[in-house]
Structures are given as structure tokens and as C-alpha cells.
Amino acid sequence: MSSIAFLGTGLLGGAFAEAAARRGDAVTAWNRSAAKVQALAQFGVKAAATPADAVRGAARVHLVLKDDAVVDDVVAAARGGLSAEAILIDHTTTLPKLTALRAKRLSEEGAGYLHCPVFMGPAAARNAQGVMMAAGPRALFESVEAELAKMTGRLHYMGERSDLAAVNKLFGNAMIIGASATAADVLTLAQASGVDGVDAIGLLKMLDLNAMIAGRGMNMATGNFAASFELAMARKDVGLMLETAGDRPLAALPAIAARMDQLIAAGHGADDASILAIDALRRD
């Protein structure tokens, strides 16, 4: 049985703490809102009054917090109770450059730190599903690998570059948020066209989006803009979408149209629509 602590017991952190207690770990938790910790007592989670109290005697300290500023504040508050052998495992979605600075600072202070953001919601956390990434010293990762694997469906070690999991978390969230925005616009087009939204989303199953990312996305990443769907024609289609939506609010399409117009004005109308990525290929 491991003695572990959770600092931050919102929806995700609370689910992680509950799952750990159910697995038989001795779990102590702290949250700014005491009621959120007290709600976990039914699972055997012990509430602590302060971060330092929560981490005393813990082999692993899991951080599931709001942002970089809160992570730094809570870690500072916990240091008084943290043992020299304890490992900080940070699941917070954070800014890569601040993650790297935090990892460097904590390493210099002699504290073990891994950044381990996840792609999962509370239900997945309770059932050890979803994806967890880890970045930091390999030896440190290997020392907790078996325990982290119990928390997730897939565990990926990204390497010793301390900000690499943070970067990849932003990649994934950008895709999730972008896809959600586009799906919202599809539903708006369906509403404007008198089509049931459930049917509209169901029809999207005809598209192999994974193959699209593997093919078109890789062409974009390597700068292959040979036309199979010209930008000018794609802009025409986006115009049809905007006209169909009328004055209904759209989440993504107007911004896409504006960017297409810029590129067409710059002479890229005959290039593939994937030319939208051209500026991402320019390096300093």
C-alpha cells in the first residue's frame, strides 16, 4: 500500500483520489474548498487542513490544479511537509516554458518532479482509462511507472525534456477544442438547413478523420502543398457555409475564411487548402 497525497480535488483530482483510495492506497488530500475534500471521506480519503499537512509521509504527491500560478503557490506551501524522497507528479495543464523553469528550479532544490498531464475526464480517471503523458528524468519516471500505469489506460513517457508533455497536452487540446468548434458550426449549418443535428453528426462518420490527419496533416507538417483541393475552391465552399448559416453565430468558420482570404491575396489561391499551415513552417 502506498501513502500518497493529492493537492487539488476538483472534478479530475477528486476522481483520481477516489480511484487511488479504492485501489487500497492511503490517500490524504487538500483542496482550497474543504468541502470538496470532505466529500471524498466516504472512499477513505483523509482530509488535510494545509498542503504541508497533506504531504507529510507521502511517497508521491499528485498535483491537479488550475494553472501555473496555483501550482507554484501550492508547491511552496507544501514544501515544509515534503520528505526528501517524495516525488511531485504534476497533472496540471501548464505553460511549457513555465513548466521547464519549474522543473529546473525544483531539481536544483533537490525535489523530484515529473510533469504528467492527461487526456481524460473524471469518469476515465475513476476507471483508469484515457491517456497520461510523462516528462522528466527517466530514472524518476521508472521509479513510479508501475503506479502511474494504474491510473490510466495508456501511459506514454515523452522523454527527459521537462516541458515536452506540456507541449503535447496543448497539441491535443488544440485539436479537441478545434474539432468541437467545427462540430458546433456543423450543427449550426444543420439547423439552418432543417436537418436534425443528430443526423448531421452521424453523417460525419463517413469521414475518416484519422486518415485525414495522417495524410493531409503530414503533408502540412512537411510543407507539401501540391493541390488536391485548391485553396480558392475551399474558400468558395466556406463562403457557401457562411451564406447557409446566415446571421447565426459560428465558432470557427469566419476565422478560417478570414485566414483563407489573406493567403489568397498573397497569391496562394491555386495551392492546396493545406497552405493554411504555411506560416507554421517558417523558422527563425
C-alpha distance (Angstrom), angle and dihedral (degrees) to the residues before:
residue distance angle dihedral
M1 . . .
S2 3.79 . .
S3 3.78 125.0 .
I4 3.79 106.6 -138.5
A5 3.78 140.0 162.8
F6 3.77 134.3 -143.7
L7 3.78 119.4 -154.6
G8 3.79 106.4 -165.1
T9 3.79 120.2 30.1
G10 3.77 104.5 -169.9
L11 3.78 118.8 132.7
L12 3.82 95.5 -56.4
G13 3.79 99.4 32.1
G14 3.78 91.8 46.9
A15 3.79 90.8 51.2
F16 3.81 91.2 50.2
A17 3.80 91.8 48.9
E18 3.81 91.7 48.2
A19 3.81 91.8 49.9
A20 3.81 92.4 48.0
A21 3.79 91.6 51.1
R22 3.79 90.6 48.5
R23 3.82 88.8 53.1
G24 3.79 88.8 56.8
D25 3.80 102.3 -100.6
A26 3.80 119.3 142.6
V27 3.81 99.6 -116.7
T28 3.78 128.2 -167.1
A29 3.80 118.5 -179.2
W30 3.77 141.0 -172.5
N31 3.78 131.3 -166.0
R32 3.79 133.1 170.1
S33 3.79 86.7 -119.9
A34 3.80 104.2 58.4
A35 3.80 92.1 -161.8
K36 3.81 90.7 66.8
V37 3.79 90.8 57.8
Q38 3.78 94.1 42.7
A39 3.80 89.4 55.7
L40 3.81 87.6 64.5
A41 3.81 94.1 58.0
Q42 3.81 89.8 93.1
F43 3.83 87.9 67.3
G44 3.78 94.0 48.5
V45 3.80 97.8 -98.0
K46 3.80 111.9 148.7
A47 3.80 116.8 -138.2
A48 3.80 120.7 -132.7
A49 3.79 126.0 -158.8
T50 3.80 95.4 -142.3
P51 3.81 138.0 18.2
A52 3.81 90.0 -110.6
D53 3.81 90.8 53.9
A54 3.79 90.9 48.7
V55 3.79 95.7 54.5
R56 3.81 99.8 45.5
G57 3.79 107.9 120.7
A58 3.81 93.7 1.8
A59 3.80 118.6 139.5
R60 3.81 91.2 -163.3
V61 3.79 128.7 28.4
H62 3.80 115.3 -161.9
L63 3.80 117.3 -157.8
V64 3.81 116.7 -157.5
L65 3.78 103.1 168.4
K66 3.80 142.8 144.9
D67 3.79 105.6 -102.0
D68 3.80 147.2 -33.3
A69 3.78 96.0 -70.6
V70 3.80 92.4 53.0
V71 3.82 91.6 45.7
D72 3.81 90.9 54.1
D73 3.81 92.9 45.9
V74 3.80 94.1 47.8
V75 3.81 94.4 44.7
A76 3.80 89.5 51.0
A77 3.80 90.2 49.9
A78 3.82 91.4 48.5
R79 3.81 98.2 48.1
G80 3.81 94.0 87.1
G81 3.80 91.2 63.3
L82 3.79 99.3 35.0
S83 3.80 117.2 110.9
A84 3.80 119.9 -135.9
E85 3.82 90.5 -113.5
A86 3.81 97.4 49.2
I87 3.79 118.4 112.8
L88 3.80 121.1 -142.6
I89 3.80 110.9 -141.3
D90 3.79 110.7 -169.6
H91 3.81 116.8 -160.4
T92 3.81 93.7 172.0
T93 3.81 120.1 121.8
T94 3.79 101.7 -119.4
L95 3.80 143.2 168.2
P96 3.82 108.8 -84.4
K97 3.81 96.6 -133.4
L98 3.80 92.0 49.8
T99 3.79 90.4 45.9
A100 3.80 89.8 55.4
L101 3.81 91.8 48.5
R102 3.81 91.1 47.9
A103 3.80 92.4 49.8
K104 3.80 91.2 49.1
R105 3.79 93.3 47.9
L106 3.78 94.7 47.8
S107 3.80 91.8 46.1
E108 3.80 90.1 52.9
E109 3.80 88.3 50.3
G110 3.78 90.4 52.8
A111 3.79 97.0 -109.7
G112 3.81 121.6 135.8
Y113 3.81 111.4 -125.9
L114 3.81 133.5 177.9
H115 3.78 125.2 177.6
C116 3.80 108.3 -140.6
P117 3.83 112.7 169.8
V118 3.79 118.5 176.6
F119 3.77 143.3 -147.1
M120 3.77 100.1 -141.3
G121 3.77 142.4 95.7
P122 3.81 128.9 -134.9
A123 3.81 94.7 -83.0
A124 3.81 91.3 52.0
A125 3.81 90.8 47.3
R126 3.80 91.1 53.8
N127 3.80 90.7 50.7
A128 3.82 99.5 39.2
Q129 3.79 93.4 -114.4
G130 3.79 132.5 133.2
V131 3.80 128.8 44.8
M132 3.80 133.3 -54.4
M133 3.80 123.3 -171.1
A134 3.79 124.8 -161.4
A135 3.80 131.7 -161.3
G136 3.77 128.9 179.3
P137 3.80 140.8 67.8
R138 3.80 110.7 -7.0
A139 3.80 94.5 -137.4
L140 3.78 90.1 52.6
F141 3.79 91.6 49.3
E142 3.78 92.8 48.3
S143 3.79 90.4 52.0
V144 3.83 90.9 61.5
E145 3.81 100.9 24.6
A146 3.80 94.9 106.9
E147 3.81 92.2 50.5
L148 3.81 93.8 46.3
A149 3.80 89.7 49.5
K150 3.81 88.6 61.1
M151 3.81 89.4 61.2
T152 3.80 99.7 55.5
G153 3.77 146.5 33.7
R154 3.80 93.0 -125.9
L155 3.79 128.0 21.3
H156 3.81 118.8 -166.0
Y157 3.80 123.2 -170.9
M158 3.80 105.8 -150.2
G159 3.79 97.3 -170.7
E160 3.79 140.3 -101.1
R161 3.79 95.5 -58.0
S162 3.78 97.3 108.6
D163 3.81 98.2 -146.7
L164 3.80 98.3 45.2
A165 3.80 96.9 95.4
A166 3.82 88.9 48.2
V167 3.81 90.7 53.1
N168 3.79 92.9 48.1
K169 3.80 91.2 48.1
L170 3.79 88.3 58.3
F171 3.82 90.4 48.1
G172 3.78 90.5 54.4
N173 3.78 95.9 43.3
A174 3.80 90.5 48.8
M175 3.81 88.9 56.6
I176 3.81 92.7 45.4
I177 3.80 93.6 48.3
G178 3.80 93.1 42.3
A179 3.79 92.0 49.6
S180 3.80 90.3 48.1
A181 3.80 91.3 51.4
T182 3.80 91.8 49.3
A183 3.79 91.4 46.7
A184 3.80 88.2 52.6
D185 3.80 89.4 53.9
V186 3.81 90.8 49.0
L187 3.80 88.3 54.7
T188 3.80 89.9 49.4
L189 3.80 90.1 52.3
A190 3.80 89.2 48.4
Q191 3.79 91.6 51.6
A192 3.80 91.0 48.7
S193 3.80 89.9 49.8
G194 3.79 98.7 46.4
V195 3.80 93.4 -111.8
D196 3.79 121.9 137.8
G197 3.79 110.2 -108.8
V198 3.80 92.5 -134.4
D199 3.80 89.4 56.7
A200 3.81 91.9 47.1
I201 3.80 93.5 53.0
G202 3.79 90.3 43.4
L203 3.80 90.7 56.3
L204 3.80 89.8 57.5
K205 3.79 87.6 71.8
M206 3.81 85.6 78.7
L207 3.80 87.2 71.7
D208 3.79 119.2 80.3
L209 3.79 97.6 -143.8
N210 3.81 93.1 175.8
A211 3.80 90.6 57.4
M212 3.80 89.6 45.6
I213 3.81 91.7 56.5
A214 3.80 91.8 43.4
G215 3.80 92.3 50.3
R216 3.79 111.2 26.6
G217 3.79 92.8 27.9
M218 3.80 92.4 53.4
N219 3.81 90.5 47.8
M220 3.79 88.1 54.0
A221 3.81 92.2 48.5
T222 3.82 91.7 51.6
G223 3.80 96.4 41.8
N224 3.80 97.0 -111.6
F225 3.80 102.9 149.7
A226 3.82 98.4 161.1
A227 3.78 104.3 149.0
S228 3.78 121.9 -102.6
F229 3.83 92.5 140.9
E230 3.80 109.7 22.0
L231 3.77 117.7 -135.6
A232 3.81 91.9 -127.5
M233 3.80 90.9 55.3
A234 3.79 91.9 45.5
R235 3.82 88.9 51.4
K236 3.80 89.2 51.7
D237 3.79 89.2 54.6
V238 3.78 92.4 48.2
G239 3.79 87.2 52.0
L240 3.80 89.0 55.6
M241 3.80 89.2 51.4
L242 3.81 92.2 50.6
E243 3.78 91.3 48.4
T244 3.80 91.5 48.6
A245 3.81 91.7 51.0
G246 3.78 91.7 50.9
D247 3.79 112.3 -178.4
R248 3.80 94.2 -16.7
P249 3.83 114.1 121.9
L250 3.80 115.8 -100.9
A251 3.79 127.7 -162.4
A252 3.82 104.8 -155.1
L253 3.80 115.7 -0.5
P254 3.84 99.3 76.8
A255 3.81 91.3 55.1
I256 3.80 90.8 46.8
A257 3.80 90.2 51.1
A258 3.79 91.6 50.3
R259 3.80 92.1 51.4
M260 3.81 91.1 47.6
D261 3.80 89.9 52.4
Q262 3.81 90.5 53.8
L263 3.79 92.2 51.8
I264 3.79 94.2 45.0
A265 3.80 89.3 51.3
A266 3.82 87.5 52.1
G267 3.82 90.1 56.7
H268 3.81 101.7 -97.6
G269 3.81 98.8 117.3
A270 3.82 93.5 112.8
D271 3.81 93.9 48.1
D272 3.77 122.0 93.3
A273 3.79 116.5 -81.7
S274 3.79 86.9 -111.7
I275 3.82 85.7 76.7
L276 3.80 82.2 93.8
A277 3.83 84.1 89.8
I278 3.80 96.6 54.8
D279 3.79 96.6 108.0
A280 3.79 91.1 50.1
L281 3.82 87.7 65.9
R282 3.79 95.1 56.5
R283 3.79 111.3 101.0
D284 3.76 129.4 -165.0
